[in-house]
Each structure stands twice: as C-alpha cells, then as structure tokens.
Amino acid sequence: MDYVLALGGSIICPKQIDAGFLRDFYFLIEQRIKKGDRFVIVTGGGDVARHYQKSALLINGVGDEERDWIGIHATYLNAHLLRAIFTKYASDTICNERGKINDFDDCSVIIASGWSPGRSTDYVATCLAVDMDIENIIILSKQDYVYDGDPEKSESAQPIDFITWDDYKKIIPTDWTPGLSAPVDPIASKLAADEEKELVVANGKDLDNLEKILDGKTFKGTKIAN
C-alpha cells in the first residue's frame, strides 16, 4: 500500500529535535516497508519556521511572500534530516517542486519539502497524492483530532471524528497567511475537495495510533471527505 504522510515540523522539532521520536518513527516505517508499503513523507516547518517568520516580521515588517520562503527553507532543513535518516530506503532527491518526482522507481520512501509561497506542506502532500494516484493521505499534527474550535484557547472545543470538506472549510480561515496553524490549510482543502480525496488528521506523536491507521483499524483522529 502507498501512503502520503505529512509530518508536522513541530513533531520533528518541538523545541529541539526529537531524536527519540524520529528513531521510533523510522523503525515503524521500516517495518511497514518490509511488508511492502511505500511512503511519501512531506516535512513541515512547524515552530522553527514560525519563530524565524515572526522575527523577520518584527524586525523589518517583511511581506507574506518573503516569510513564506523562510518557512519553505525550514521545511527543506527538516526534509534533509528525514532523507538522511531514511538513506537506506529513500530517493537521493528531495521533492522540492511539483513534477520533480512522480513515482517511487526503486525506492520505498520519497521525502518532500515545501515548494512555493502561498500554501503549507499540506498542499504539497495533497498534490503528490493526486499526481501519484495515492489514496491514503495522513496529516500528522500535534493534535488528536480536528476540533470545532481552537482547543488551546477554548475548553469547550469538541473533537470531530468525521467532517465533510464543505463543513471543514467553514471552521478554518478562508485565506492563507504565513505560519497559519490549521489541521489542513485552506489551499490544500480546496484541492482535496476538488479531487475528491479523503484525508485523515491524527496526532503524529502517537505511533501506535498511526499503525492502527495503516492497518485499517479503528483509530483516534478525524477523517475529512466529500
């Protein structure tokens, strides 16, 4: 089975690189590869990107496009780290633009970074799923579910097991801004809805739960579909 995993930058490097998590993540993916699975892993920029973007904004008031490029470079750094970790299985090339890699060839893992301003790596993950005809898209964030509000700001925010793309788009911002924190960004959401892609949002730190998703078992997380 083929999968696209969007691995949030804040999971890779919350405040410092989480080597313990990355080791466990590697072993899980390696076990799945031995069973015949293949993975596109798209790395986010996370808090590293947001810290750099915020500093640039505070110091010189830089525009959105420049801040987006800062975020893209943060994703590229994380992508290099993941490609190095998965050297045994990964393509030598990081997919940093659309069309650069469209098939696995002899590899079991493809590592992708951000591509261009105006969207997050959720969009990259969705594009690669469309281009490579992969049905399984999993967004690995730091939250267990999509919520009907911001769980970090409101104790009344409720988790959602399933939501349609139309309803999902009503609870997130309509426009992209650099560093936007949303389970799936609005640009990726539109593409996924237009291409009738299903997508799962789950907590990337919970590798036992990720394995349940990969096995098609009952899992903790949110499915989004038309």
CORGIRA-V758364 format. One record per pair of residues at least 24 apart in sequence whose ideal C-beta (glycine too) atoms are under 10 Angstrom apart, sorted by sequence separation. I is the first residue (numbers start at 1). J is the second residue. D is the distance in Angstrom with one decimal. If there is no record, write none. Layout:
I;J;D  I;J;D
//
This chain:
5;29;8.4  49;73;8.2  50;74;8.7  72;96;8.3  85;109;9.6  86;110;9.5  147;171;8.4  165;189;6.2  168;192;9.4  169;193;7.5  199;223;7.4  200;224;7.7  45;70;8.3  46;71;9.3  48;73;9.8  49;74;3.7  86;111;6.8  98;123;9.7  146;171;7.9  165;190;8.4  168;193;8.5  198;223;6.4  199;224;4.9  200;225;9.6  3;29;9.5  45;71;4.5  48;74;4.8  49;75;7.0  83;109;8.4  85;111;9.2  98;124;8.1  102;128;8.4  146;172;9.0  198;224;7.0  199;225;7.4  44;71;8.8  45;72;7.4  47;74;9.3  48;75;9.2  82;109;8.5  83;110;9.3  84;111;9.3  97;124;9.6  101;128;8.2  165;192;6.5  166;193;7.4  197;224;8.9  198;225;4.2  45;73;8.1  46;74;7.4  49;77;9.4  83;111;4.3  96;124;9.1  99;127;9.5  103;131;9.2  104;132;8.1  165;193;3.7  197;225;7.9  198;226;8.2  3;32;8.4  45;74;3.5  46;75;8.7  48;77;7.6  49;78;9.1  82;111;5.0  83;112;9.7  95;124;7.9  98;127;5.8  102;131;5.5  103;132;6.6  152;181;9.2  164;193;8.6  165;194;9.0  196;225;8.0  197;226;8.6  13;43;10.0  44;74;8.3  45;75;4.5  48;78;7.7  81;111;9.2  82;112;9.5  83;113;9.4  98;128;8.3  101;131;9.0  102;132;6.1  103;133;9.8  196;226;5.4  1;32;8.5  12;43;6.5  13;44;9.9  17;48;9.7  43;74;9.0  44;75;6.0  45;76;8.8  80;111;8.3  82;113;9.3  101;132;8.6  102;133;9.8  150;181;8.9  165;196;9.0  168;199;9.5  193;224;8.8  195;226;9.7  11;43;9.6  12;44;7.6  13;45;9.4  14;46;7.9  15;47;7.5  43;75;5.3  45;77;8.4  46;78;7.7  79;111;5.1  95;127;9.8  98;130;9.9  99;131;7.5  150;182;9.9  165;197;8.9  192;224;7.4  193;225;9.0  194;226;9.5  11;44;8.0  12;45;9.4  13;46;6.4  14;47;6.9  15;48;9.5  42;75;8.2  43;76;8.2  45;78;6.9  78;111;9.2  79;112;6.7  80;113;8.3  95;128;7.1  98;131;7.2  165;198;9.5  168;201;9.6  192;225;8.8  193;226;6.2  1;35;8.8  2;36;9.9  3;37;6.7  5;39;5.9  6;40;9.1  7;41;5.7  8;42;9.8  9;43;6.5  10;44;7.3  12;46;6.7  13;47;7.3  14;48;9.6  43;77;8.6  44;78;7.1  45;79;10.0  79;113;3.8  165;199;8.8  192;226;8.9  1;36;7.5  2;37;7.3  3;38;7.4  4;39;7.7  5;40;7.0  6;41;8.2  7;42;6.8  8;43;8.5  9;44;3.8  10;45;8.8  11;46;7.3  12;47;10.0  13;48;5.6  43;78;3.9  44;79;9.7  78;113;7.3  79;114;8.4  189;224;8.0  1;37;5.2  2;38;4.9  3;39;5.2  4;40;4.5  5;41;5.0  6;42;4.7  7;43;5.6  8;44;4.6  9;45;4.4  10;46;3.5  12;48;8.6  42;78;9.8  43;79;4.6  76;112;9.9  77;113;8.4  78;114;9.5  95;131;10.0  146;182;9.1  147;183;8.5  1;38;7.7  2;39;7.5  3;40;7.2  4;41;8.1  5;42;7.0  6;43;8.3  7;44;6.6  8;45;9.0  9;46;2.4  10;47;5.0  41;78;10.0  42;79;8.2  43;80;8.9  75;112;8.6  76;113;4.3  146;183;4.8  1;39;9.6  2;40;7.7  3;41;8.9  4;42;6.8  5;43;9.6  6;44;6.7  8;46;5.7  9;47;6.9  10;48;8.2  41;79;8.4  43;81;7.8  75;113;4.3  76;114;6.9  143;181;9.8  145;183;8.4  146;184;8.0  163;201;9.5  184;222;9.6  7;46;9.5  8;47;9.6  9;48;6.0  10;49;9.3  43;82;5.6  74;113;9.0  75;114;3.9  142;181;9.5  183;222;7.3  9;49;6.2  10;50;8.7  42;82;9.5  43;83;9.2  73;113;8.7  74;114;8.0  75;115;9.0  141;181;9.1  143;183;6.9  184;224;6.8  9;50;8.8  41;82;5.9  72;113;7.0  73;114;8.1  141;182;9.4  160;201;9.2  183;224;8.3  41;83;9.0  72;114;3.7  79;121;9.3  141;183;5.9  71;114;6.5  72;115;7.3  78;121;9.4  141;184;9.0  41;85;9.8  72;116;7.4  139;183;6.4  41;86;7.6  69;114;8.9  72;117;7.3  75;120;8.8  139;184;6.0  68;114;8.2  71;117;8.5  75;121;5.7  139;185;10.0  39;86;8.7  69;116;8.9  137;184;9.3  68;116;8.0  69;117;6.2  72;120;9.8  41;90;8.4  68;117;3.5  71;120;7.9  72;121;8.8  75;124;8.4  139;188;8.8  39;89;8.6  67;117;8.5  68;118;6.5  71;121;9.0  38;89;9.0  39;90;9.3  40;91;9.9  43;94;9.1  65;116;9.6  66;117;8.4  68;119;8.3  137;188;9.5  65;117;4.7  68;120;9.2  72;124;9.9  29;82;10.0  33;86;9.3  42;95;8.3  64;117;7.2  65;118;7.9  123;176;8.9  41;95;10.0  63;117;9.8  64;118;8.2  146;200;10.0  168;222;8.8  33;88;9.2  40;95;7.8  137;192;7.5  146;201;5.2  169;224;9.8  26;82;9.0  29;85;9.5  30;86;8.5  33;89;5.8  120;176;7.5  145;201;6.9  146;202;9.8  168;224;5.3  25;82;9.0  29;86;7.3  118;175;9.9  119;176;5.7  144;201;8.9  145;202;7.9  167;224;9.0  168;225;9.6  30;88;8.1  118;176;5.9  120;178;9.3  122;180;9.9  126;184;8.2  143;201;7.5  144;202;6.9  145;203;8.3  161;219;10.0  22;81;7.8  26;85;5.5  30;89;7.3  117;176;9.0  120;179;9.0  125;184;9.1  126;185;9.5  143;202;8.6  144;203;4.6  161;220;9.2  163;222;6.5  165;224;6.1  22;82;7.9  25;85;8.5  26;86;6.9  29;89;7.9  118;178;9.2  120;180;6.8  122;182;8.2  137;197;6.1  139;199;6.3  140;200;9.2  141;201;6.1  143;203;6.2  161;221;8.1  162;222;6.9  163;223;7.8  164;224;7.4  165;225;7.0  166;226;7.9  13;74;9.1  17;78;9.1  25;86;9.8  40;101;8.6  117;178;8.0  119;180;9.4  120;181;9.3  122;183;8.3  123;184;9.0  126;187;8.8  127;188;8.4  130;191;7.2  136;197;9.7  137;198;7.2  138;199;7.5  139;200;6.9  140;201;8.3  141;202;7.5  142;203;6.7  143;204;9.4  144;205;9.6  159;220;8.7  160;221;9.8  161;222;6.3  162;223;5.0  163;224;5.6  164;225;6.7  165;226;5.6  9;71;8.8  23;85;8.4  26;88;9.6  120;182;8.2  122;184;4.9  123;185;6.4  126;188;4.7  129;191;9.4  130;192;8.6  135;197;7.6  136;198;8.3  137;199;4.5  138;200;4.9  139;201;4.6  140;202;6.3  141;203;6.8  142;204;7.0  144;206;7.6  159;221;9.1  160;222;5.2  161;223;7.2  162;224;7.7  163;225;8.4  164;226;6.3  12;75;9.8  22;85;6.2  26;89;9.5  122;185;4.8  123;186;9.5  125;188;7.2  126;189;8.5  129;192;8.2  134;197;9.2  135;198;7.2  136;199;9.0  137;200;7.1  138;201;8.0  139;202;7.4  140;203;7.4  141;204;6.2  142;205;7.1  159;222;7.3  160;223;9.2  162;225;7.6  13;77;9.0  17;81;7.3  40;104;8.4  120;184;8.5  121;185;8.7  122;186;9.4  123;187;5.0  124;188;8.2  126;190;9.4  127;191;6.9  130;194;9.4  136;200;8.0  137;201;9.7  138;202;6.6  140;204;2.9  141;205;9.5  160;224;8.9  9;74;6.5  12;77;9.6  13;78;7.0  39;104;9.2  49;114;8.7  120;185;4.3  122;187;7.8  123;188;4.1  126;191;4.9  127;192;9.9  130;195;5.2  139;204;8.5  140;205;8.3  144;209;8.3  9;75;6.6  12;78;5.1  19;85;9.7  38;104;5.3  119;185;6.0  120;186;9.4  122;188;3.7  123;189;9.1  126;192;5.0  129;195;8.1  138;204;8.8  140;206;9.1  11;78;9.8  12;79;9.7  118;185;9.8  119;186;8.5  120;187;7.6  121;188;8.6  122;189;7.9  123;190;9.2  125;192;9.3  126;193;9.9  130;197;7.1  140;207;9.7  9;77;9.2  13;81;8.5  39;107;9.7  41;109;6.4  42;110;9.0  43;111;7.0  45;113;8.8  119;187;4.0  120;188;6.8  123;191;6.5  126;194;9.8  127;195;9.4  129;197;6.1  9;78;5.6  12;81;7.0  38;107;7.8  39;108;7.0  40;109;7.8  41;110;7.2  42;111;8.0  43;112;7.3  44;113;9.2  45;114;6.8  118;187;6.7  119;188;6.6  122;191;9.2  123;192;9.1  126;195;7.4  129;198;9.8  140;209;9.9  8;78;9.6  12;82;7.5  38;108;5.0  39;109;5.2  40;110;4.6  41;111;5.5  42;112;4.5  43;113;5.9  44;114;8.1  122;192;8.6  129;199;8.5  140;210;7.1  7;78;8.0  37;108;7.7  38;109;7.2  39;110;7.4  40;111;8.0  41;112;7.1  42;113;7.5  43;114;8.3  49;120;9.5  119;190;9.9  126;197;6.4  7;79;9.7  36;108;8.9  37;109;9.9  38;110;8.2  39;111;9.3  40;112;6.3  42;114;8.5  49;121;9.9  119;191;9.0  125;197;9.9  138;210;7.4  42;115;9.8  126;199;7.6  140;213;9.5  33;107;9.9  34;108;9.3  125;199;8.5  7;82;7.4  33;108;4.5  45;120;8.2  46;121;9.9  138;213;6.1  145;220;7.3  146;221;8.5  147;222;8.6  32;108;9.0  33;109;7.3  44;120;7.0  45;121;7.4  138;214;8.2  144;220;5.5  145;221;6.1  146;222;4.0  44;121;4.9  122;199;8.7  136;213;8.5  144;221;6.7  145;222;4.7  146;223;9.3  30;108;9.1  42;120;9.7  43;121;6.8  44;122;8.2  136;214;8.2  143;221;9.3  144;222;8.6  146;224;7.1  29;108;8.6  30;109;9.5  42;121;4.9  122;201;9.7  143;222;9.1  29;109;7.1  42;122;8.2  44;124;9.4  136;216;9.7  141;221;9.5  42;123;9.4  43;124;9.3  44;125;9.4  138;219;9.8  140;221;9.5  141;222;10.0  42;124;5.1  139;221;9.0  42;125;4.4  138;221;8.4  139;222;9.1  40;124;9.3  41;125;9.2  42;126;9.4  40;125;7.5  42;127;9.5  139;224;8.9  42;128;7.0  42;129;9.8  137;224;9.4  40;128;5.2  40;129;7.7  40;131;9.9  40;132;7.0  38;132;9.7  40;134;6.9  39;134;9.6  42;137;9.7  44;139;9.4  46;141;9.7  47;142;9.6  38;134;8.9  40;136;10.0  44;140;9.0  46;142;8.5  39;136;9.7  40;137;9.3  42;139;9.3  44;141;8.7  42;140;9.7  37;136;9.6  39;138;9.7  41;140;9.4  2;104;7.7  5;109;9.9  7;111;9.7  9;114;9.8  2;108;9.8  4;110;9.2  6;112;9.1  72;178;10.0  71;178;6.1  4;112;8.8  68;176;8.6  70;178;7.8  71;179;6.6  68;177;9.3  69;178;9.2  70;179;9.2  71;180;9.9  67;177;8.8  68;178;5.0  9;120;9.9  67;178;3.8  68;179;8.9  8;120;9.8  9;121;8.2  64;176;8.4  66;178;8.6  67;179;7.1  8;121;8.7  64;177;6.7  65;178;8.5  6;120;8.7  7;121;8.8  8;122;9.7  64;178;5.4  6;121;5.9  25;140;9.2  63;178;9.1  64;179;9.8  6;122;5.8  62;178;9.4  6;123;9.6  6;124;7.7  7;125;9.4  6;125;4.0  4;124;9.1  5;125;7.7  6;126;8.6  4;125;5.0  57;178;8.5  4;126;8.0  6;128;9.6  56;178;9.5  57;179;9.2  4;127;9.5  6;129;9.8  4;128;5.6  54;178;9.6  4;129;4.6  53;178;5.4  54;179;7.4  3;129;9.1  4;130;9.7  53;179;5.0  2;129;9.1  52;179;9.4  4;132;7.9  12;140;9.9  14;142;8.0  50;178;8.6  51;179;9.4  11;140;6.3  49;178;8.4  50;179;4.5  2;132;7.2  4;134;5.3  11;141;7.6  49;179;6.6  50;180;9.7  2;133;8.5  3;134;6.8  4;135;9.2  5;136;8.9  6;137;7.5  7;138;9.3  8;139;7.8  10;141;8.0  11;142;6.2  50;181;8.0  2;134;4.7  3;135;8.9  4;136;6.8  5;137;8.3  6;138;7.1  7;139;9.0  8;140;5.9  10;142;5.3  47;179;9.4  1;134;9.1  2;135;8.0  3;136;4.5  4;137;4.8  5;138;5.2  6;139;4.7  7;140;5.2  8;141;4.9  9;142;9.9  45;178;9.9  46;179;9.7  1;135;8.9  2;136;6.9  3;137;7.8  4;138;7.1  5;139;8.3  6;140;6.3  7;141;9.3  8;142;6.1  45;179;8.3  47;181;9.6  1;136;6.7  3;138;6.4  4;139;9.2  5;140;6.0  6;141;8.3  8;143;9.4  46;181;9.4  44;204;9.7  10;181;9.0  8;181;9.8  8;183;9.9  39;214;9.6  37;214;7.2  6;184;8.7  29;207;9.7  32;210;9.7  25;204;8.2  28;207;5.3  32;211;8.2  35;214;9.4  25;205;9.4  27;207;9.0  28;208;9.2  31;211;8.7  24;205;9.6  29;210;9.5  6;188;8.9  25;207;6.5  28;210;6.9  32;214;6.2  21;204;8.4  24;207;5.7  28;211;6.4  31;214;9.9  32;215;9.6  21;205;6.5  25;210;8.4  29;214;9.5  21;207;8.0  28;214;8.6  18;205;8.5  14;205;9.3  11;203;8.6  12;204;8.9  4;197;9.6  6;199;9.1  11;204;4.3  10;204;8.9  11;205;6.1  4;199;9.1  6;201;9.3  8;203;9.6  10;205;9.9  8;204;5.8  7;204;6.1  8;205;9.5  6;204;8.8  5;204;8.4  5;210;8.4  3;210;10.0  5;213;9.8  5;214;9.6  3;213;9.0  3;214;7.0  1;214;7.7  1;215;10.0  1;216;9.2
//
